[in-house]
Amino acid sequence: MWPSQNNLQAVNAWLKSMLDHDDEREAANWARALTEFVSKKSRTQLLLGYLFSESELNALQAMSARLNAGEPLQHITGEAWFMGHRFRVNEHTLIPRPETEELVAQILQRRPQAKSILDIGTGSGCIAISLAEALSEANVVAYDVSQLALDVAERNADELGVHVLFSRKDILTDTPNESFDVIVSNPPYIPAAEREEMDARVTAFEPAVALFTPDDDPLLFYRRIAGIATMALSTGGLLAFECHERYATDVVEMLHPMFSKVELKNDLQGKPRMVFAERTV
């Protein structure tokens, strides 16, 4: 069944009637995102009498079916917003989250004069690219174990006109031979046993290599990166982690013997999600 008319109001109502979501606000957000994406028009332009074509209605119908099947909106559109910029994403990269924006903002606040930055596990490149864009004089390096993720990150950097040196590295076996003012990472931190508790939109569509860590060693990546930071951070350098809220205090305890200044910070939802450590000697 097609919408009664081809204007935004009718198409929005039609879309929301097809979307299988208990949250009416979320369904409305999906409908808005899809109509803007398919039409390539802003909300204001759509409100000024835009009429959707038959091909656009077909595309909206197909996309709503993909949403109902559990595919994330960002994978359907191939893009996600982060720090005010559009980033390409796909099944090889994590979808950028708002709490990661908070991590980037904290780094910019704490180290506005940083000249060298290493992002470990860069994925779409959202952290590295955002830092490089804000700190134009900084040399930013980004590692990821997945070449497919790095391909996405490199495209994002090119499209945003930002220079980042991307490199395929397995941080569990590779060690940097440079010194950095900031080392940042949002590493895998979810024990595999928690998979069943998670939203299928995450577990079925986002890369497991970027999500999960062994059940018997949830701090595996934090411990390895912290050890690297004791050698690769410059004096006064900052180590910044995004953490699982259940293990953030464990990360703090692990870091205390290695660093003289360690701080746990809550995100805007009040959850302990960010840990910062400074190398003072």
One Martini backbone bead per residue (centre of mass of N, CA, C, O) as a GRO file, in nm:
protein
  281
    1MET     BB    1   0.095   0.037   0.024
    2TRP     BB    2   0.051   0.361  -0.038
    3PRO     BB    3   0.050   0.668   0.002
    4SER     BB    4  -0.187   0.914  -0.031
    5GLN     BB    5   0.071   1.089  -0.066
    6ASN     BB    6   0.389   1.272  -0.159
    7ASN     BB    7   0.425   1.402   0.099
    8LEU     BB    8   0.569   1.422   0.402
    9GLN     BB    9   0.333   1.354   0.588
   10ALA     BB   10   0.239   1.094   0.439
   11VAL     BB   11   0.513   0.945   0.434
   12ASN     BB   12   0.562   0.937   0.734
   13ALA     BB   13   0.308   0.776   0.812
   14TRP     BB   14   0.373   0.532   0.635
   15LEU     BB   15   0.642   0.457   0.757
   16LYS     BB   16   0.552   0.421   1.057
   17SER     BB   17   0.350   0.187   0.985
   18MET     BB   18   0.598  -0.011   0.896
   19LEU     BB   19   0.744   0.021   1.157
   20ASP     BB   20   0.897  -0.200   1.401
   21HIS     BB   21   0.819   0.002   1.682
   22ASP     BB   22   0.746   0.091   2.015
   23ASP     BB   23   0.891   0.362   1.963
   24GLU     BB   24   0.768   0.647   1.833
   25ARG     BB   25   1.019   0.829   1.832
   26GLU     BB   26   1.209   0.636   1.683
   27ALA     BB   27   1.037   0.607   1.431
   28ALA     BB   28   1.051   0.908   1.361
   29ASN     BB   29   1.359   0.918   1.329
   30TRP     BB   30   1.377   0.716   1.101
   31ALA     BB   31   1.194   0.862   0.900
   32ARG     BB   32   1.360   1.116   0.881
   33ALA     BB   33   1.630   0.993   0.789
   34LEU     BB   34   1.520   0.854   0.529
   35THR     BB   35   1.399   1.098   0.381
   36GLU     BB   36   1.664   1.261   0.369
   37PHE     BB   37   1.839   1.049   0.227
   38VAL     BB   38   1.672   0.989  -0.031
   39SER     BB   39   1.629   1.300  -0.121
   40LYS     BB   40   1.865   1.502  -0.039
   41LYS     BB   41   1.712   1.665   0.191
   42SER     BB   42   1.611   1.883   0.397
   43ARG     BB   43   1.373   1.949   0.618
   44THR     BB   44   1.297   2.220   0.499
   45GLN     BB   45   1.264   2.128   0.204
   46LEU     BB   46   1.040   1.921   0.261
   47LEU     BB   47   0.832   2.132   0.389
   48LEU     BB   48   0.829   2.296   0.093
   49GLY     BB   49   0.676   2.063  -0.099
   50TYR     BB   50   0.788   1.792  -0.132
   51LEU     BB   51   0.796   1.522  -0.379
   52PHE     BB   52   0.782   1.191  -0.400
   53SER     BB   53   0.895   0.942  -0.573
   54GLU     BB   54   0.865   0.622  -0.669
   55SER     BB   55   1.163   0.543  -0.618
   56GLU     BB   56   1.169   0.655  -0.326
   57LEU     BB   57   0.944   0.473  -0.216
   58ASN     BB   58   1.086   0.209  -0.274
   59ALA     BB   59   1.332   0.266  -0.096
   60LEU     BB   60   1.176   0.305   0.172
   61GLN     BB   61   1.053   0.023   0.180
   62ALA     BB   62   1.321  -0.135   0.184
   63MET     BB   63   1.443   0.001   0.439
   64SER     BB   64   1.219  -0.078   0.639
   65ALA     BB   65   1.272  -0.383   0.613
   66ARG     BB   66   1.563  -0.373   0.724
   67LEU     BB   67   1.493  -0.260   0.998
   68ASN     BB   68   1.294  -0.495   1.078
   69ALA     BB   69   1.549  -0.706   1.054
   70GLY     BB   70   1.787  -0.527   1.232
   71GLU     BB   71   1.922  -0.315   1.079
   72PRO     BB   72   2.107  -0.055   1.093
   73LEU     BB   73   2.070   0.259   0.991
   74GLN     BB   74   2.379   0.319   0.929
   75HIS     BB   75   2.399   0.081   0.719
   76ILE     BB   76   2.183   0.175   0.521
   77THR     BB   77   2.321   0.467   0.474
   78GLY     BB   78   2.645   0.466   0.546
   79GLU     BB   79   2.606   0.663   0.808
   80ALA     BB   80   2.754   0.891   1.060
   81TRP     BB   81   2.755   1.100   1.338
   82PHE     BB   82   3.055   1.303   1.438
   83MET     BB   83   3.143   1.590   1.556
   84GLY     BB   84   2.972   1.720   1.298
   85HIS     BB   85   3.028   1.462   1.114
   86ARG     BB   86   3.036   1.260   0.833
   87PHE     BB   87   3.047   0.901   0.845
   88ARG     BB   88   3.156   0.621   0.725
   89VAL     BB   89   2.986   0.299   0.735
   90ASN     BB   90   3.010  -0.056   0.828
   91GLU     BB   91   3.061  -0.395   0.898
   92HIS     BB   92   3.381  -0.307   0.974
   93THR     BB   93   3.247  -0.096   1.175
   94LEU     BB   94   3.180   0.095   1.415
   95ILE     BB   95   2.937   0.278   1.558
   96PRO     BB   96   2.926   0.578   1.657
   97ARG     BB   97   2.924   0.721   1.983
   98PRO     BB   98   2.852   0.965   2.210
   99GLU     BB   99   3.071   0.881   2.428
  100THR     BB  100   3.310   0.925   2.228
  101GLU     BB  101   3.279   1.229   2.209
  102GLU     BB  102   3.356   1.277   2.504
  103LEU     BB  103   3.644   1.177   2.481
  104VAL     BB  104   3.740   1.384   2.275
  105ALA     BB  105   3.670   1.637   2.441
  106GLN     BB  106   3.865   1.571   2.676
  107ILE     BB  107   4.127   1.578   2.516
  108LEU     BB  108   4.100   1.872   2.415
  109GLN     BB  109   4.097   1.989   2.705
  110ARG     BB  110   4.372   1.850   2.816
  111ARG     BB  111   4.529   1.858   2.498
  112PRO     BB  112   4.551   2.130   2.298
  113GLN     BB  113   4.890   2.090   2.236
  114ALA     BB  114   4.910   1.845   2.082
  115LYS     BB  115   5.153   1.677   1.848
  116SER     BB  116   5.093   1.363   1.930
  117ILE     BB  117   4.888   1.083   1.808
  118LEU     BB  118   4.730   0.772   1.925
  119ASP     BB  119   4.506   0.539   1.765
  120ILE     BB  120   4.354   0.244   1.896
  121GLY     BB  121   4.120   0.119   1.708
  122THR     BB  122   3.973   0.312   1.477
  123GLY     BB  123   3.805   0.217   1.241
  124SER     BB  124   3.645   0.488   1.103
  125GLY     BB  125   3.825   0.735   1.244
  126CYS     BB  126   3.677   0.936   1.439
  127ILE     BB  127   3.893   1.010   1.645
  128ALA     BB  128   4.140   1.086   1.473
  129ILE     BB  129   3.998   1.292   1.285
  130SER     BB  130   3.889   1.483   1.503
  131LEU     BB  131   4.167   1.555   1.621
  132ALA     BB  132   4.301   1.652   1.356
  133GLU     BB  133   4.095   1.879   1.299
  134ALA     BB  134   4.140   2.035   1.577
  135LEU     BB  135   4.467   1.955   1.551
  136SER     BB  136   4.644   2.066   1.290
  137GLU     BB  137   4.952   2.023   1.419
  138ALA     BB  138   4.909   1.730   1.446
  139ASN     BB  139   5.030   1.399   1.472
  140VAL     BB  140   4.832   1.135   1.335
  141VAL     BB  141   4.784   0.800   1.450
  142ALA     BB  142   4.640   0.482   1.318
  143TYR     BB  143   4.509   0.174   1.436
  144ASP     BB  144   4.441  -0.155   1.280
  145VAL     BB  145   4.365  -0.495   1.214
  146SER     BB  146   4.172  -0.388   0.983
  147GLN     BB  147   4.169  -0.317   0.651
  148LEU     BB  148   3.867  -0.257   0.605
  149ALA     BB  149   3.855  -0.031   0.813
  150LEU     BB  150   4.084   0.146   0.695
  151ASP     BB  151   3.941   0.209   0.430
  152VAL     BB  152   3.724   0.380   0.564
  153ALA     BB  153   3.903   0.582   0.714
  154GLU     BB  154   4.049   0.696   0.465
  155ARG     BB  155   3.794   0.806   0.331
  156ASN     BB  156   3.712   0.998   0.555
  157ALA     BB  157   3.966   1.172   0.550
  158ASP     BB  158   3.946   1.261   0.257
  159GLU     BB  159   3.654   1.390   0.271
  160LEU     BB  160   3.756   1.588   0.524
  161GLY     BB  161   4.056   1.689   0.486
  162VAL     BB  162   4.239   1.480   0.660
  163HIS     BB  163   4.540   1.396   0.830
  164VAL     BB  164   4.619   1.043   0.854
  165LEU     BB  165   4.811   0.774   0.980
  166PHE     BB  166   4.757   0.463   0.860
  167SER     BB  167   4.776   0.129   1.031
  168ARG     BB  168   4.845  -0.206   1.029
  169LYS     BB  169   4.773  -0.340   1.359
  170ASP     BB  170   4.861  -0.556   1.631
  171ILE     BB  171   4.864  -0.470   1.961
  172LEU     BB  172   4.944  -0.759   2.082
  173THR     BB  173   5.231  -0.751   1.890
  174ASP     BB  174   5.261  -0.450   1.838
  175THR     BB  175   5.510  -0.177   1.856
  176PRO     BB  176   5.585   0.127   1.901
  177ASN     BB  177   5.865   0.368   1.789
  178GLU     BB  178   5.722   0.607   1.928
  179SER     BB  179   5.618   0.927   2.045
  180PHE     BB  180   5.342   1.048   2.260
  181ASP     BB  181   5.103   1.270   2.397
  182VAL     BB  182   4.871   1.071   2.286
  183ILE     BB  183   4.672   0.788   2.398
  184VAL     BB  184   4.400   0.622   2.232
  185SER     BB  185   4.111   0.404   2.334
  186ASN     BB  186   3.846   0.176   2.195
  187PRO     BB  187   3.836  -0.122   2.290
  188PRO     BB  188   3.783  -0.425   2.344
  189TYR     BB  189   3.527  -0.501   2.633
  190ILE     BB  190   3.338  -0.753   2.576
  191PRO     BB  191   3.233  -1.022   2.696
  192ALA     BB  192   3.121  -1.297   2.532
  193ALA     BB  193   2.889  -1.366   2.745
  194GLU     BB  194   2.720  -1.088   2.666
  195ARG     BB  195   2.587  -1.130   2.389
  196GLU     BB  196   2.289  -1.218   2.482
  197GLU     BB  197   2.229  -0.916   2.608
  198MET     BB  198   2.237  -0.795   2.332
  199ASP     BB  199   2.177  -0.626   2.065
  200ALA     BB  200   2.129  -0.745   1.746
  201ARG     BB  201   2.230  -0.487   1.596
  202VAL     BB  202   2.518  -0.546   1.700
  203THR     BB  203   2.595  -0.859   1.680
  204ALA     BB  204   2.504  -0.892   1.362
  205PHE     BB  205   2.660  -0.607   1.235
  206GLU     BB  206   2.909  -0.587   1.411
  207PRO     BB  207   3.236  -0.626   1.480
  208ALA     BB  208   3.368  -0.857   1.691
  209VAL     BB  209   3.671  -0.760   1.704
  210ALA     BB  210   3.560  -0.469   1.837
  211LEU     BB  211   3.403  -0.597   2.102
  212PHE     BB  212   3.551  -0.864   2.200
  213THR     BB  213   3.655  -1.050   2.487
  214PRO     BB  214   3.773  -1.252   2.697
  215ASP     BB  215   3.623  -1.376   2.975
  216ASP     BB  216   3.914  -1.414   3.140
  217ASP     BB  217   4.007  -1.109   2.991
  218PRO     BB  218   3.881  -0.794   2.985
  219LEU     BB  219   4.188  -0.638   3.007
  220LEU     BB  220   4.377  -0.706   2.774
  221PHE     BB  221   4.403  -0.431   2.613
  222TYR     BB  222   4.466  -0.241   2.848
  223ARG     BB  223   4.729  -0.372   2.943
  224ARG     BB  224   4.884  -0.348   2.680
  225ILE     BB  225   4.854  -0.038   2.633
  226ALA     BB  226   4.974   0.050   2.902
  227GLY     BB  227   5.254  -0.070   2.854
  228ILE     BB  228   5.313   0.103   2.607
  229ALA     BB  229   5.271   0.385   2.745
  230THR     BB  230   5.523   0.372   2.936
  231MET     BB  231   5.702   0.418   2.661
  232ALA     BB  232   5.524   0.607   2.438
  233LEU     BB  233   5.498   0.828   2.636
  234SER     BB  234   5.537   1.129   2.710
  235THR     BB  235   5.611   1.362   2.916
  236GLY     BB  236   5.282   1.437   3.014
  237GLY     BB  237   5.116   1.228   2.901
  238LEU     BB  238   4.808   1.083   2.757
  239LEU     BB  239   4.575   0.841   2.868
  240ALA     BB  240   4.281   0.718   2.680
  241PHE     BB  241   3.970   0.562   2.783
  242GLU     BB  242   3.727   0.341   2.692
  243CYS     BB  243   3.466   0.178   2.892
  244HIS     BB  244   3.334  -0.051   3.074
  245GLU     BB  245   3.132   0.003   3.338
  246ARG     BB  246   3.217  -0.270   3.497
  247TYR     BB  247   3.558  -0.208   3.444
  248ALA     BB  248   3.672   0.075   3.516
  249THR     BB  249   3.791   0.027   3.803
  250ASP     BB  250   3.993  -0.189   3.705
  251VAL     BB  251   4.156  -0.002   3.528
  252VAL     BB  252   4.247   0.187   3.748
  253GLU     BB  253   4.396  -0.025   3.922
  254MET     BB  254   4.595  -0.109   3.696
  255LEU     BB  255   4.727   0.188   3.655
  256HIS     BB  256   4.849   0.289   3.928
  257PRO     BB  257   5.144   0.153   3.914
  258MET     BB  258   5.218   0.322   3.632
  259PHE     BB  259   5.063   0.587   3.734
  260SER     BB  260   5.021   0.894   3.909
  261LYS     BB  261   4.766   0.974   3.719
  262VAL     BB  262   4.424   0.880   3.789
  263GLU     BB  263   4.100   0.891   3.608
  264LEU     BB  264   3.753   0.880   3.665
  265LYS     BB  265   3.481   0.922   3.424
  266ASN     BB  266   3.177   1.025   3.355
  267ASP     BB  267   2.918   1.036   3.172
  268LEU     BB  268   2.613   1.188   3.088
  269GLN     BB  269   2.472   0.917   3.228
  270GLY     BB  270   2.664   0.838   3.486
  271LYS     BB  271   2.885   0.655   3.361
  272PRO     BB  272   3.172   0.465   3.388
  273ARG     BB  273   3.381   0.533   3.079
  274MET     BB  274   3.643   0.705   3.169
  275VAL     BB  275   4.007   0.696   3.136
  276PHE     BB  276   4.287   0.868   3.294
  277ALA     BB  277   4.644   0.906   3.222
  278GLU     BB  278   4.968   1.008   3.350
  279ARG     BB  279   5.296   1.091   3.251
  280THR     BB  280   5.545   1.232   3.480
  281VAL     BB  281   5.834   1.046   3.409
   0.00000   0.00000   0.00000
